[in-house]
Amino acid sequence: MSATGAAHGRTLEEAFPPPCPVPGPDGPWEEVQERIERTGRAVVHTTWGQWLTPTLLDPGLRTLLGRDWPRYRQHPVPSGRLSLAVSRMVLKHTAAAALQVPADRLDLTHLPGGRPVLRGLGADLRVSLTHTEELIVVGVSRAGRVGVDAEPAGRRISWERLRDRVCTAAEADMLAALPEEQRTDRFLRLWTVKEAYTKALGHGMRRRFSAVGFEWDAAGATRLTGDTDGEWAFATHLVDGRFLVSEAHHRDAVPAAGATPAAGATPAQWRGPGQR
């Protein structure tokens, strides 16, 4: 992957580094805070197993879950109940680290489409959550809208069955020209990028993926087709050697209070490093 091009002396890989591993509520959170201070955004990853015991033993769980407490208590499936508790804990603690406030002071709710948002304290912080198998990923940003998505890197998918649902005609032609193994990998990366992008928009699965086009430049960086001003940036990383994690970031025209997204960068320099 090319590391040429920089925003104020930072390579593109430095602008969009791999997600931070955070093994529990106690962190370490220093890297998340440093990324927020430097760029206004951060992405973290962890696993259910690492957070499950601290979550269940936390005496303040009811306060931390807040609006989700009734749903947690009434969930009919034990695994679903635990999944809800752990994912909300990871999201709230990540947001709290970004804001440098106690996690129990944050009020987390969801919009009708399912997009998580903070109310009151920290309302200027955008958040996104995804999980697959044992992996949990959270994205936070004070620089603009953010979306994250993850899939097992070895997931076997049917290119023929899903092509027309996921790809534009140009994407389908590009993928069809690749060898089968490379095509499957690129298709899965494209899928996670589109998931992350629609989550950042707040549309989720309601938006037809085949209506949104992406392309790759000579260096392999992912670009939204028609985004000539470079308002969106995308990156995909291999996490723990097993999962593809994609990020979508929008550069707001007016950054949220306290954000310092790639100060002085031009739109082209702001783009992420693309596929890895």
LOTORTOR-687649 format. One record per residue (C-alpha): residue in three letters; x, y, z; chain. Coordinates in steps of 0.2 Angstrom, whole numbers. Last residue first. Layout:
   loza      c1      c2      c3   zati
    ALA       X       Y       Z      A
...
//
This chain:
   loza      c1      c2      c3   zati
    ARG     -25     -16      16      A
    GLN     -39      -6       7      A
    GLY     -40      13       7      A
    PRO     -27      24      15      A
    GLY     -40      37      20      A
    ARG     -44      53      11      A
    TRP     -39      69      19      A
    GLN     -25      73       7      A
    ALA     -37      74      -7      A
    PRO     -49      86       2      A
    THR     -34      97       7      A
    ALA     -26      96      24      A
    GLY     -24     111      35      A
    ALA     -28     102      51      A
    ALA     -31      84      49      A
    PRO     -47      84      59      A
    THR     -46      95      74      A
    ALA     -62      93      83      A
    GLY     -66     103      99      A
    ALA     -83     108      94      A
    ALA     -89      99      79      A
    PRO     -82     103      62      A
    VAL     -91     114      50      A
    ALA     -91     108      33      A
    ASP     -91      90      40      A
    ARG     -77      78      34      A
    HIS     -86      62      33      A
    HIS     -78      46      39      A
    ALA     -81      28      33      A
    GLU     -72      14      42      A
    SER     -70      -4      37      A
    VAL     -65     -19      48      A
    LEU     -60     -35      39      A
    PHE     -58     -49      52      A
    ARG     -46     -64      55      A
    GLY     -28     -58      57      A
    ASP     -32     -50      73      A
    VAL     -39     -35      63      A
    LEU     -37     -33      44      A
    HIS     -40     -15      40      A
    THR     -51      -6      28      A
    ALA     -51      13      26      A
    PHE     -63      26      19      A
    ALA     -63      45      17      A
    TRP     -78      56      12      A
    GLU     -78      74       7      A
    GLY     -65      71      -6      A
    ASP     -72      86     -17      A
    THR     -74      75     -32      A
    ASP     -85      63     -23      A
    GLY     -93      56     -39      A
    THR     -89      38     -35      A
    LEU     -84      36     -17      A
    ARG     -66      33     -16      A
    THR     -56      18      -9      A
    ALA     -37      20     -10      A
    GLY     -28       7     -20      A
    ALA     -13      18     -25      A
    ALA     -19      19     -43      A
    ASP     -36      24     -37      A
    TRP     -50      13     -32      A
    GLU     -69      15     -35      A
    PHE     -85      15     -26      A
    GLY    -103      16     -32      A
    VAL    -119      18     -22      A
    ALA    -136      12     -30      A
    SER    -131      -6     -29      A
    PHE    -130      -5     -10      A
    ARG    -149      -1      -9      A
    ARG    -151      10       6      A
    ARG    -163       3      20      A
    MET    -148      -8      26      A
    GLY    -141       6      37      A
    HIS    -148      23      32      A
    GLY    -139      33      46      A
    LEU    -127      41      34      A
    ALA    -112      34      43      A
    LYS    -121      17      43      A
    THR    -123      19      25      A
    TYR    -104      21      23      A
    ALA     -99       7      35      A
    GLU    -110      -5      26      A
    LYS    -104       1       9      A
    VAL     -86      -1      15      A
    THR     -90     -19      22      A
    TRP     -97     -24       5      A
    LEU     -82     -17      -5      A
    ARG     -70     -27       7      A
    LEU     -80     -43       4      A
    PHE     -80     -40     -15      A
    ARG     -61     -37     -15      A
    ASP     -58     -53      -6      A
    THR     -70     -64     -17      A
    ARG     -62     -56     -32      A
    GLN     -45     -59     -27      A
    GLU     -49     -78     -25      A
    GLU     -58     -79     -41      A
    PRO     -46     -70     -52      A
    LEU     -51     -52     -56      A
    ALA     -61     -46     -72      A
    ALA     -78     -50     -64      A
    LEU     -73     -38     -50      A
    MET     -71     -23     -62      A
    ASP     -87     -27     -72      A
    ALA     -97     -29     -56      A
    GLU     -90     -12     -49      A
    ALA     -95      -3     -65      A
    ALA    -113     -11     -65      A
    THR    -115      -6     -47      A
    CYS    -113     -19     -35      A
    VAL    -122     -26     -19      A
    ARG    -138     -33     -24      A
    ASP    -133     -37     -42      A
    ARG    -117     -46     -36      A
    LEU    -125     -56     -22      A
    ARG    -130     -72     -30      A
    GLU    -115     -73     -42      A
    TRP    -102     -68     -29      A
    SER    -108     -81     -17      A
    ILE    -100     -78       0      A
    ARG     -87     -88      10      A
    ARG     -81     -78      25      A
    GLY     -63     -79      27      A
    ALA     -60     -61      32      A
    PRO     -74     -62      45      A
    GLU     -85     -46      43      A
    ALA     -84     -29      51      A
    ASP     -93     -12      49      A
    VAL     -90       5      55      A
    GLY     -98      22      51      A
    VAL     -93      40      56      A
    ARG    -101      57      53      A
    GLY     -90      72      56      A
    ALA     -74      78      65      A
    ARG     -79      74      83      A
    SER     -79      56      79      A
    VAL     -81      39      87      A
    GLY     -80      21      80      A
    VAL     -84       5      89      A
    VAL     -79     -12      84      A
    ILE     -84     -29      93      A
    LEU     -77     -45      88      A
    GLU     -83     -62      95      A
    GLU     -94     -67      79      A
    THR     -97     -50      71      A
    HIS    -100     -34      79      A
    THR    -103     -16      74      A
    LEU    -105       1      83      A
    SER    -105      19      77      A
    VAL    -103      35      87      A
    ARG    -104      54      83      A
    LEU     -98      66      97      A
    ASP    -107      82      97      A
    ALA    -120      75     109      A
    GLY    -106      73     122      A
    LEU    -117      78     137      A
    GLY    -135      80     131      A
    ARG    -140      65     120      A
    LEU    -128      52     112      A
    VAL    -133      43      96      A
    PRO    -134      25      91      A
    ARG    -142      22      73      A
    GLY    -156      10      74      A
    GLY    -166      17      60      A
    PRO    -178      25      72      A
    LEU    -164      34      81      A
    HIS    -155      26      96      A
    THR    -151      31     113      A
    LEU    -136      34     124      A
    ASP    -135      46     139      A
    LEU    -118      48     145      A
    ARG    -114      52     163      A
    ASP    -111      34     167      A
    ALA     -96      33     156      A
    PRO     -86      46     166      A
    VAL     -79      60     156      A
    GLN     -64      61     145      A
    LEU     -74      64     129      A
    ALA     -65      51     119      A
    ALA     -63      40     134      A
    ALA     -82      42     138      A
    ALA     -86      38     120      A
    THR     -76      22     121      A
    HIS     -83      18     138      A
    LYS    -101      20     131      A
    LEU     -98      10     115      A
    VAL     -90      -5     125      A
    MET    -103      -5     138      A
    ARG    -117      -5     125      A
    SER    -109     -20     116      A
    VAL    -107     -29     132      A
    ALA    -125     -27     138      A
    LEU    -133     -31     122      A
    SER    -123     -46     119      A
    LEU    -127     -52     136      A
    ARG    -146     -51     133      A
    GLY    -144     -59     116      A
    SER    -135     -73     124      A
    PRO    -148     -75     137      A
    VAL    -163     -75     125      A
    PRO    -180     -67     130      A
    HIS    -173     -49     133      A
    GLN    -183     -42     147      A
    ARG    -169     -36     158      A
    TYR    -158     -29     144      A
    ARG    -173     -20     135      A
    PRO    -178     -12     152      A
    TRP    -159      -7     155      A
    ASP    -157       0     137      A
    ARG    -162      18     142      A
    GLY    -148      18     155      A
    LEU    -136       4     151      A
    LEU    -122      13     162      A
    THR    -134      16     176      A
    ARG    -140      -2     177      A
    LEU    -122      -8     176      A
    GLY    -116       2     190      A
    PRO    -111     -13     201      A
    ASP    -100     -19     187      A
    LEU     -99     -38     189      A
    LEU    -108     -43     173      A
    THR     -99     -30     162      A
    PRO     -81     -34     169      A
    THR     -85     -53     166      A
    LEU     -91     -50     148      A
    TRP     -78     -38     142      A
    GLN     -63     -49     136      A
    GLY     -75     -63     131      A
    TRP     -85     -52     120      A
    THR     -70     -46     110      A
    THR     -61     -29     107      A
    HIS     -59     -16      93      A
    VAL     -57       3      94      A
    VAL     -59      17      81      A
    ALA     -54      35      83      A
    ARG     -59      52      77      A
    GLY     -55      71      80      A
    THR     -38      70      71      A
    ARG     -25      74      85      A
    GLU     -35      76     101      A
    ILE     -46      61      96      A
    ARG     -31      50      91      A
    GLU     -23      54     108      A
    GLN     -38      50     118      A
    VAL     -40      33     109      A
    GLU     -21      30     112      A
    GLU     -23      34     130      A
    TRP     -37      22     133      A
    PRO     -29       7     140      A
    GLY     -42       2     144      A
    ASP     -50       0     161      A
    PRO     -67      -5     153      A
    GLY     -58     -20     145      A
    PRO     -46     -27     131      A
    VAL     -45     -11     121      A
    PRO     -36     -14     104      A
    CYS     -35       2      94      A
    PRO     -41       1      76      A
    PRO     -28       2      62      A
    PRO     -21      19      58      A
    PHE     -31      31      47      A
    ALA     -21      48      47      A
    GLU      -5      38      51      A
    GLU      -7      27      36      A
    LEU     -11      42      25      A
    THR       6      49      30      A
    ARG       7      63      42      A
    GLY      18      78      38      A
    HIS       4      91      38      A
    ALA      -8      79      29      A
    ALA       3      67      19      A
    GLY       5      59       2      A
    THR      14      43      -2      A
    ALA      11      28       9      A
    SER       7      17      -5      A
    MET       0       0       0      A
//
